[in-house]
Amino acid sequence: METEYPKEKAYVTVIAYIKQLVQDGQLAFGGKLPSEREMMATLGLGRNSIREALRTLENMGLISCVHGKGNFLVNQIGESFSSVFSMLLFLKQSNFDEVQQLRRGLEMQSLLLAIQTADCTTAAAQAQWRQTLEPLGKLVESMRQATGHKRVTLDSAFHEALIQCSANRLFAVLQKAVSSLCEAAIENVLTAATDAQWQTLVDCHETIYQSLLNRDAQAGMAAIDQHYTQPFSDSLNTPL
């Protein structure tokens, strides 16, 4: 029995069609969508409607249109979120202080979730937990000696790894989107920070890592809060 698609906005119809293909096992991430001609015949839509729908889905980060090859299902929704957040800032419907609050909230919740879901009931499980956190520890070690732009790279990697500890994919998408809004400001702040200021930040990262290792949520939350309330971090509230 063929699936019936309701008469509605073209992109909604195409999304329903793509969902059905995924559900039926006919399409996965990276897979090629049916041709425009096939979708026209299946969905009963005109070529212009199909193309408009595909452009909308590309802007949403759901598909990638490759000239001469076709349309592919992708996961670039984080980039779409970043564009939306950027427009909100441009229209003064939000500000960088709120962006920082969102970043802080995501990291605090990620830390809590990581600690709550950590399985350390056996010696083997504890060893696995330490191994999971090993990349964070290595990043902290590297940060101690970092200078210039290397500080920016390591700081970004640490915050990304912290979010990944939660194993929450939506957190990761949101973190990437909001962090991209602050990249220039973060780079300016970190490269201009004195050695003493930088080491204070590294201490915060060290405490966050140790709190995860020891499953001490209170210490980790306090360290994240301290990280975002450093005096020279105020510069992040204004785009540079």
N, C-alpha and C positions, 0 to 999 in steps of 0.2 A: 504493500500500500504506500503510495507516494505521500510525502509530507506536504501539507497545505500551508502556505505562507500568507499571513494576513496582509491586507492592503494598508500599508503605513509608510512612514518615511523610508526611502530606499535603503539607507545605511542600516536601519533597524532590521529590515528584511534580510539584508546580506549578513548581518551578525547572526541572526537566527539560523541562517543557512550554514554558516561556518561552524556554529556550535553543533549543528546536527551532523556535519561531516566529522568533527572531532569525536562526538559521542559514538558514531558508527565505526570509528577506527579508520576512517578514510583520509584523515588529515592530522598532522602533528606539527609542533613548532619546527620551523625550517622547511616545512613541506610547501609545495606549490599549489596554489588555489586553481580551481577550474578556470578555463579561459573566459573572457568576457562573453563570447558567443554562447558558451555552455550555460553561463549564469543567466543570460537573457532568456534562453529557452526554458530553463528550469524554473526561474522565478517570475517569468512573465513581465520583465521590466525592459525598458528601452535602453539603448547603448548609453545615452547621456546620463540616465539615472544610475546605471551600473558604474560608470566612470566617476560620477559625483560621489557615490557611496564609497568607492575605493579610495578616493582622495580623502574623504572624511576619516575612514579607518586608518589611513596612513598617518594623518595628523594626530590621531588618537594613539599611535604607536602600536597598533595591532597587526599591521601588514607592512611589508616593504615592497615597493614597486620598482622592479629592475627593468630598465628599458631593454627591449629585445628578448627578454627572458620570461617575464611574467610577474605575477604577484605571489609573495610568500608570507606565510604566517610567522610573525616574530613577536618578541616580547620587549618592546621599547617604550612601555607605558611610563616608566620613570622619566624619560625625556619629555613626554607629554605633560606629566605633572609639573615638571620644572618650568615648562612654558606657561602653564596656567598660573603658577605661583609668581613667576616673573611679571606677568600681566597684572596680577593683583597688586604687586608692589608699584608698578608703573601708574596704575589708576588710583594709588593711595588708599586701597582697600585693605592694606596690611602694611607692615613695616618690618625692618630688620630685627627689631627687638622681639617681635612675635615669631620671626623665623628662628631666632636663637632659643626662644622658649620651646618651640616645637622640637628643635634638635635635642635640647636638654631632656625633654619629656621622653622622646624616643629612646635615648640612651639609658635613662633611668629605668624605663620599663623593660628594655632589653636585658639589662643587668639583673633585674628582679626575676624575669622569666627564665634566664639562663640558670640562675641559682636554684629556683624552684623546681626546675625540670632535670637538674643534674642528678645522675644516678651514681651515688658513691657508697652503696650498701656493701660492696665487697672490695677487697684489695685490688682486684683486676679492674673493677669499675672506677676506682679512685685513680689508678694509673692511666686509664683511658681519659678521664677528665683532665688530668695534668697534661696529657698529650694534646688534647683539644685546645688547651689554653697556651700551649708552647709558642705559637706564633706571636701572641700578645707579649709574652715575656721577651722574646728576641727583638721585637720592635722597640720595647722600652730600653733594652741594652744599647741598641743602635742609636736611639734618640739622645742618649747621654753624651755621645761624641759628635752629634750632628751640628752642622753650621749651614748658614745660608739657605738655599732653596731645598736642601736635603731635609731640613726641619719640616717644611711644608709637606713633602712627600710622605715622610714617616708619620706625621700627625694624622694625615688623611687616611693612611693605611690602618692606623690604630683604631680610629673611630669606626671605620668600615668593619674591621674585624670584631670590634665590640658588638656591633649590631648583629653580625652573623652568628655570634655566640647564642643568640636567642632562638636561632633556627626559624625565625618568623620572616617569611619572604616579603610580606607586605611592609614590615618595618624597613627592610633593606631597600625596597623601592622608594619609600618616602624619604629615607635618610639620604639616598643618592640625589633625589630631586631637590631637597632643601639645601643640602651642602653645596650643590652647584651654584646656588644663588650667592653664596658667601666666599667663593673661591678667591676672588681678587682681594677682598678685604682680609681674609685669613692669611693669604700670602704676604700682604703688606705688614700685618701685625707681627707675624712670626719671624720674618726676615729682619724686622727692625727691633725686635725684642733684645734686651741686654742678655748677657750670659746668665745673670742671676735670675731674670724673669723667665728665661727658657728653662732653667733647671727647676724652678718652682712648678712650671707646667709639667715637666717630666715627672716630678714627684707625685703630682696628681695622677698621672697615667700609671705610675708604679703602684700607687695605692689601689687604683681600680683593678689592676691585674691581680694584686695580692688578695683583694676582697673576693674576687671570683674564685681564686685558688682555694681560699679558706671558707668560701660560701658565707661571707659576712656582708649581708645586704646593707646594713646600716653604714658600715665604713665605706662601701662602694658608692652609695647614694651621696654621702657627705663629700666624697672626693669629686664626684661629677659636679655637684653644686659648687664646690670651691673652684673647679676648673672654669666654670662659666661666670664666676663672679670676681675673677682676677681684675684688678684695677685697669690694666692696659687692655683688657678684653672689651672695654666699653667702645673701642673703635669699631668693633664689629656691628654695632647698632646703626651705623651709617655707612652706606655704600661708598667705597673709596675709588 
